[in-house]
């Protein structure tokens, strides 16, 4: 141990770690030097191991090369005398990406310095690129073994700040639906190409904010702030209609638009709330980093709600992890800002159970593990929980080996089904027109016909549609780096009275929801003035036997290329608008009795309709079905009338 004499006192010398530069820009080439001054002498032959803490994904810090013939980036040890030693890549059994080892070519005395350098071979442009997301005090580890045997202890830690790179996009976070003359807030986010907040804009950049039907003297001019975002309160629309907030960068003449905002009559208190009950972030683990994950979805993605979805087995979710998840879900839940739900994924390879996303309406619930006798099958789980406390969402139903055949469908607990997630859609078979089919590229998971949602609807099961996001845990583990076809993370839109757990939970039970592949499209379908998720009886509306007045609209985030109305799984009507928004109405004159589904004696004869919309950018939306049930009394009288009409 070395000590320094200072003003009559002996103080213990400490090792010093510092990085140059102290700041990196997200996704940009970042030559780095990590300099270390030891507190005690390091003998010749000391082994050093440098860990850049990268998982090797495209979004992570680029891994430097340990190949002397590399023409791009490299990693070296620079000794106090200037000797350069190329790093040797080493990979432990549990490591995803390599660490780099060096052997000191000479003794380094206490107070001297050596450096680890990450540089480009030819110039700085070929240096390793920084990670794509901002992070304060991003760590890098250096392990030291003075005996040279690879017996490493706790690491020395270097850190840098990763900040947003150049301004690339301006995003407006605004509600999808507001009432006339209702005050609302928006947030303007200035982002780099990776979606990070940034203040890195050209000097003098000025942003003009406006929207249709706004008086000219109310146009706002905004500067790019140091925080990277601006909160603008108390906006309102005094006329019903569709609005898009426009942002013009006067420096570059780039124009950016918000997602559509539909202004409705003030007597209608409904709104659209966006989020997901199944999915995690590419940046943050949704179990071990649950706090960062929740903050990310709330602040960066502007979700209105989020449900946790760790797999129930102890390998994926330990008791300590579950305890922390329950704590953070409770802490983050805030009505009118960000609603959180405690949930988990439960899987049984039996085809009548499959994969479920289970989530609760209340906090502090124990995790339901399949190894426990009280929760080793769905019947036991349902028996021990009230439908008011638990919703079970069948997921990935058309995945071969993981699918669900709907034979034991339980509507009280399964009011909605996941029609889409990042690994594909379970709407129908590819040959039947599935736009995002589950495809393994010849080596992965393929379609499972019995899990088709259309087939389940034709069998008489009633449920709404939700969408899941990205997932690489549990049964999805290995998909990310395989030939499995991956799509964009999905979003669920819930149409509810308020942004609260109770209201969102009830809206799902009423099937007042729809699914998208990630675009915040506004979708509406009505039959006899009844909206998505409704069940209409011909006893109350006997005229539906002969004529069904169908209306609706789709408001897209870009031009809409196709709108399809399906009846009993078959195409009934199609529109090709090529516009950002489109309203439609038509009369279905085909007698209802000519196209009724009668799957069994237990089911009332019925017909169902649902809407599917496609955008120019490839995003898709699916509206929950509307059912028309033919009651026996209505059916008998109307059948008689129909026969008389046909004789004429």
Buried (B, 14 or more C-beta within 10 A) or exposed (E): EEEEEEEEEEEEBEBEBBBEEEEBBBBBBBBBBBBBBBBEBBEEBBBBBBBBEBEEBEBBBBBBBBEEEBEBBBBBBBBBEEEEBBBBBBEEEEEEBBBBBBEBBBBBEBBBBBBBBBBBBEEEEBBBBBBBBBBEEBEBBBBBBBEEEEEBEEBBEBBBBBBBBBBBBBBBBBBBBBBBEBEBEBBBBBBBBBBBBBBBBEEEBEBBBBBEEBEEEEEBEBEBEEEBBBEBEEBEBEEBEBBBBBBBBEBEEBEBBBBBBBBBEEEEEBBBBBBBBBBBBBBBBBBBBBBBBBBBBBBBBBBBBBBBBBBBBEEBBBEEBBEBBBBBBEEBBEEEEBBBBBBBBBBBEEBEBBBBBBBBBEBEBEBBBBEEEEBBBBEBBBEEBEBEEBBBBBBBBBBBEBBBBBEBBBEEBBBBBBBBBBBBBBBBBBEBBBBBBBBBEEEBBBBBEBBBBBBBBBBBBBBBBBBBBBBBBBBBEEBBEBEBBBBBBBBBBBBBBBBBBBBBBBBBBBBBBBBBBBBBBBBBBBBBEBBBBBBBBBBEBBEBBBBBBBBBBBBBBBBBBBBBBBBBBEEBBEBEBEBBBBBBEBEBEBBBBEEBBEEEEEBBBBBBBBBBBBBBBBBBBBBBBBBBBBBEEBBEBBBEBBEEEEEE
